[in-house]
């Protein structure tokens, strides 16, 4: 548990709550084949971005809003169909025990992901009841790296931004958390330190996390 009341924990989803980025990359490659669009560096190009941003970058800025929506809906439907049968296996290690230990703490989700993808994880894995606030990138004017998503989650949790601990895996998400004045914990499955974070962990089972959280106090 965290050391004191007055703090809140806020989680990004892809790459943080669920190890989904490898499958997103696979699905993007498969989807782009039929359009003869290069999927080079798609794993880094997609990270931390909202779907409409990725699609315009891949297909060009001249797409209409309807075309952007159709591409995004088709790709994400493919992703959800493939992820659903393996959802539990792809939850980040230690996530469920961490949520269970901190049920009395305000918990929130702030993600650039599509709302249907968030629903898949929260409802499919039975996690929704832990969270008092869930905000996606289409509910705010500006997605990450702007702080809008996290500021809205903090407001819904009735917690000052400086007393929020944000878990992130992408440069844009880390920038969003820092821009709102939160303490940012990086999540990196490859074991490397993520820049501009107060702490980097491999996953939520990382033994350094419990001690670090226990030392955190409200400002």
Secondary structure, 3 states (H helix, E strand, C coil): CCCCCCCEEEECCECCCECCHHHHHHHHHHHHHCCCCCCCCHHHHCCCCCHHHHHHHHHCCCCCHHHHHHHHHHHHHHHHHHHHCCHHHHECCCHHHHHHHCCCCEEEEEECCCHHHHHHHHHHCCCHHHCCEEEEHHHCCCCCCCCHHHHHHHHHCCCCHHHEEEEECCHHHHHHHHHCCCEEEEECCCCCCCCCCCEEECCCCCHHHHHHHHHCCCC
